[in-house]
Amino acid sequence: MKRSFIALLALIIGMTYTASDDSGIRKMVRDFESRTGCGSVSVVIVDHGDVSYYGDPDGLYQIGSMTKAFTGLAVRELIDDGVISEDDCLSELIPGFEAYYKGEAVEITVEDLLRQESGYTNSESAYPSAAEGMTLAQWAESINRRELVCMPGDEYNYSNVNYNLLGLIIENVTGMSYREYMEENILSPAGLDSTYVGTPDDPSWIIKGSRIGFRIPFAYEVPVREGSIPAGYFYSDTEDIGSWLIKWIYGEDEAVMEILSHLEKEGDYYAGWEMFEDGIIGHSGGTANYSSRIVFSRDKEIGVCVLTNLNVAASTDSLCNNICSFMLGENPGSPATDVWTVFDIIFSVVTLIALILFVLAFIIRRKRVLISTGLITLLLLALTTILMPAIFGASLHEIISVWAPLSFGAGIAALALASLALLIKFFKVLKDEGRKKTG
């Protein structure tokens, strides 16, 4: 049914529906799979109305922060319909909600949220995500009266907080749940019948998410929490995303045109879209077990989206950008390596070395060797456990249990085990030497 919808839409705007078999793009996808270990990649390309698919066009993926554009469109339509305005304050739309900067209460507007200029950041320690079972309202109350990092409207700070708050605004001004409103007013009118607000009731079409460990992808499921959905937890497939791209490349409805009018120069952000170099508009998405990216150009009538079932955001971005460059007749850039891929390689090696040291601890008898190797393992353990939370703005437990490759947790455990074994052996050698001296 969806294929016929896309074909009809393409026919209406004077285009055709095709399935490309271009070897260059297929090679880029295969190289991506080889470099990242990702088990499933799906791509959709809109090229002057021709729609092409690579991978499984019906498989459902979490689309991460690509979700923000759906939330942004809903809010923009409410603005255009006069239900709310860009200048409305958060404290009015969410009664009792307050934010502070340098100890003083400040107002955050709808426009601040849409532009990611509210003063919130993505720091989990400062503004924790919703816990399991939390509604949007309950989550908002959990971050109520928190201190901002800057005055609202002063600077850009990307934050999921902004779009989850917009989701709550949708609920408050419409009297409908976020899910109901989005399904009835955004997804259904666009014919997106395989795009879901949160986890689909029928999970049979879901491409299972995964998590890398020792260069092997393992099946990995993370529960979707209601209080986090508006910022990043829709599911969709490349067939629906093809329709979504056509809407943004060729659509002329008021909300679409208003959103695009706010994206004037590189770096501009509005309603879940960002302006990149050469007038390309897009957004990336990344959850603990999926990554995605979408880009398009109205002028050049090109659109590309890549959906994957592994959290390798930088590599996914690179693949999407390179396919876009290829479609524009430009030379694709060098493939990027994601930070988690690098960490997986590093900590796979660290785990192996630490386990070898653990075994050697039972053999080594020289105090100097025991001291030097023990200090090195302890230093590595300390640096890892201290620096990682500081770098990623999350607790060590969250990094190990949710985001990092499985090899990261294994590496820390192996370092701790090796350090303990070397320490025990050191004191045993000291004790044995003492016995010899007194004997």
N, C-alpha and C positions, 0 to 999 in steps of 0.2 A: 504493500500500500504506500509506503514512504517513497519508494523508488518512483511510483507513478506520480506522486505529488511533486517531487523534484523535477521530473520530466515535464509535467504540465507547467510548472513555474518557469522552467527554462524556455519552453515553447512560447509562453506568453511574452517573454522579454526578448524573443528572437534568437534563442540559442539552442544548442543541441546537448544531449546527454551521452557521454562516452565513458569508456573504461580504458585508461591509458596503460601501456605495457612498457613504458620507457625504462630501458636498462640502466641508465644513469641514476635514476631515483631508486630503483631497486637495489643497486649496488650500495648507495648511501645507507639504505635501511639495513642491509645485511652487515655492513661495516659497523653500524651502530650496535646491532645485536651482539656482534662478536666482541666489541670493545667493552660494552657495559655488562654483558651477561643477561641482558633483558630477554625475557621469554616471549613477550608479545608486544608488537608494535602495529598500530593502525594509523593510516595517513589518508587524509582527503585533500584534494586539490581542486580549486575552482580556477579555470583558465579561460577568461572571456566567455564564461557561461558553461563551458564543458566541465563536467564533474567526474573526477577520477578517484579511484580508491586503491589502496595498497593494504594488505593485511585483511583482517576480518571487519567488514563494514557494519556488521550487526552486533559485534561484541561490545558490551557495556564496560566503560572505564569510569573511575572517579576522575572528574576534570579539574579538581583543585580550585585554584583561584580564578580560573576561567569563569567560575560561578558568579564572580562579582559583576560581570557585565549583564547577567540576567537580573540581579538585584538592582543594579544601576538603571537599567531600562525601566523596571517597574517604578522606581522612585521618580524618574524623569517623566513618565506618563502621568503620575499623580500630580507632579508640578504643572504639567501642561494642561491638565484637567482642572486646575485651580483648587485641588484638595489641600495641597501644601505649597509652600514656596521655598526657594533656595535660602531665603533670609530667615525662615522660621528657626527658632532656637530649640536645641535638644531638650532643655528644661521644660519647654512648653509641650513638646510632643511626647516626652516620657516623663510624666509628672513625678516630682520628687528626685529626679536624677540631677546630680551636680558634678562639676569638675572644678579643680583648683589649679592655679599656677602661682607659685611662690606664696602659697598660703591664702590667696585671694580667690573667691569664686569668680569664674569666667564663663562666658556663653560660647557654646559651640553651635554653628549653624549647619543646616542640611548641606549647604555648599562645601563647608569645611570637610564634612564626612565624604562627600562625593569626590573631592580633590585629594583626599588623604592629607589634609592639613589641620587636623583636629588637635594635635599635640600628643595623641596616643602613639605608641610604637608597638612593635611585635614582641616586646620583652615579656616572656612568660612569668618572670618573677614579679614584674610590676603590674601586669594586666593578664592574669591567668585565663586560659581558655575555659570554656564551660566544662564542668564535670559531667560524668554520665548521669542521665536522668534530669538534668537541668533544662528548663524551658528558656527561651530568649529573655523573658522578664526576670527570671531567677538569676540568670547569668549577669544581666545588666546590674542587678542589685548587688552582686558580688564584687563588682568593680566601681560601684557608686562612690563618689566623693574622693576619688584618687587624684593624686598630683600628676599634672601633665609635664612633659619635657620642654614645652615651649608654649607661647601664646597661640591660641587657635587662629589660623589664617596666616601665620608668619612663615612657616616652612613646611616642606613636604617630609612626611615620615610614614612610610608604608606600614599599614597595620590592619590586621583582620578585625580588630575591634570596631573600626569605622563601619564596615559593611554588615557586621552582626547587629550593630545599633540601627542601621538603616532597615534591616529586616524587622526589628522590633517596632520601628516607626510605621512600617507597612501594616503590621498587626494592629497597632493602636488606632491608626486613622481610618482603617477599613472595617474593623470589627471582625476580620477573618483571620484564621491562622496564616502564617507565612506560606505554608505548603499549599493550602487551599487557594490563596490569592494568586500565587505564581502559576499553579496548574490552570486555573480558570482564565486568567487575564494575560499571561505571557506565553506559556507553553502551548496551550490548546489553540489560540488564534494563529500561532506561527506553524501549526501542524507538526510540532515536535513531540510525537507520541512515543518516542523512545528516549526522552530526556526526563530524568526523575529528580524530584526534590528530596535528597537523601536516598537511602537504600531502597531499591525497587521491592515491591511486595513479592514479585516472582524473581528470585535471584538466578534463575537458570541461564540467563544470557550474560551474566557478569563474568568478565575476564578477571580471575582472582588476582588480587594484588600480591606483590612479592617483596622480599627483602634479601639483599645480597649477603653472602658470608663465605669467605674463602673462595671467592670468584664463582660461587654457585648460587643461583636464585632459589630461595625457599619460599613456599606459599606463606603468606603473611596477611592476616586479617586484623583490621583495626575498627572497632565499633564507631559508627557515625553518631555524633552527639547533636541533638536537636539545637542546642544553643550555639552551634558553630556552623550550621548549614549555610546561611546566607553568604558567608565569606568564602566557602570553599568545598562544599560537599554535595554537589550535584553529580549524578551519573548520566552519561550520554554515550552515543556511538558516532562513528564518522558519517553515517548517513544523515543523522539529524544535524550534525555540525556542518555538513555541506549546505543544508537549508539555512542554517544560522549565518553562514558566510555569505550566501546569496542575499539575505536580508540586509546585511551591512554593506555589501558592495553595490547593490542596486536599489535598496529600499529608499523610499522618499517620504515615509511617514514622519510626522512632526517630531516625535521623540528621538528617532534615529538622527534626523538632521540637526536637532538641537544638541545632541551629544557630540556629534562630529564637529559642530561649530566651536565647541570648547577646546578642541585639540588643534591648536594653531601652529605650534612649533615643537621641536624635539624636546622631550622631557615633560611635556604637558600630560597631566593625568586627570581623567574625569569619568565617572560612572562605570568604572571597571575596565577602562581602556587607556592605553598609553601611546603617545606619539613617539616613534623611533626615527632613526635616520632615513632620509629620502622620502619622508611622508608616509612611511609604513606605520600602520596602527596595529596594536596587538596586546597580548597579555600571556603570561606564563602561569602554570599551576603546578603545585607540588604538595603531595601529602606524604605520610610516612611510607606508603606502599604504591604510589602512582606518581607520574609526572606528565605534564602536557604543555603545549604551547600553540597559540593561534595567532596568525598575522594576516593582514590583508591591505590592499591598496585599491581604493575606488578609481583613481585615475588610470591605473594600469590594469584594472579588472582581474587582479590576481588574489587568490586567497589560499592559505595552507594551514592545516592543523595536524599536529602529531599527538597521538595518545599512546601512553606506554603504561605497563603494569609494574614499574620499578621506580623508586625514588632516585632518579639521576637527572635532576632538573637542568644542570648546566649542559649536559650532553644532549638532552631532549631539545633545549633551546637551540643549540648549535645545529642539530639535524633539521629542525623546522626552518631556521634562517637560511641554511645552505640549500634546502629544496626551493625556498622562495627565490634565492639568487639564481639558481639553475633555471627556474621558470621564467625569470626576467632576462635570461641570456647573459648573466654575469657569471664570473668564476666563483664557485662556492669557496668559503673559507676553510681553514683547517678544522677538523672535528675537535670539539672541546672535551676535556676529561672532567667529569664531575668530582667534586671534593670527596663524596662518599666512596667513589671508585678508588681514589687515591688512598683514602683511609683503609679501605678493605685490603688493598695490596700491602700497605705498611704494616697493619696489625696482623695480617696473616703471617708475615715474616716475624714480627715481634712474638707472636704466640709460639711459633716453632722454636725460636731461639730461647725463649723463656722456659719452655718445656725441656729443652736440651740442658739448660743450666740447672733445672730442677733435678734431672737425672745425675748430672755431674756433681751436684752437691753431696751425693752419697759416695763419691770417689775422691774428690779433692781433699787434700790433707794440709796444704800450705795455707798458713794464716793470711799472708799477703794476697794470695789469689782469692781467698774467700772474702776478704775485706773489700778488695777492688770490685769484684763482680757483684757483691752484695750492695755496695754503694751505688753502682751503676743501675742495677735493677730498681733499687729504692728511688733513685733520682728520676728515672723514667716513669715510674709509677706515680710519684708526686707531681711531676710536670703534667702528666696526662690528666690526672684527677682534678688538678687546680685550673689548668689552662682551658680545657674543653668547656666547662660551664661558663667561664668568662667570655670565650669566643662566641659561643652559640646562644648565650642569654637564657639558658635552661639548666635545670638541675642535672647532676651527673646521672641520677636514676632515670630521668626522662630520656636523656641522650642514649643511654645503654638499652633501655627497655623499649623505646619507641622508634628513634630516628637512625641511630648509627648502624653500620653493618654488624652482623653477628660476630664477626672477627674482632670487633672493638671490645666487646664485653669479655670475649674469650682471652684477648690479649691482656687486659687488666687483671683478670683472674689468674692467668699464667704468670704474670709478673709478680703478683702478690704471693703466689705459691712458691715461686723460685726464691723470692726475697726471704720468705719464712724458712725455707729449707736451708738456704745459705747461712742464715743467722743461727739456726739450731746447730748446724754442723760446726760453725765457728766456735760456739760455746762448748761443744763436745770436744773439739780439738784442744781448747784451752784446759778443759777439765782433765783430759787424758795427759796433757803435758804436766799439769800440776801433780797428778798421781805418780808420774814417773820421777819427778823431782823429789817428792816426799818419800817415795819407795826406795 
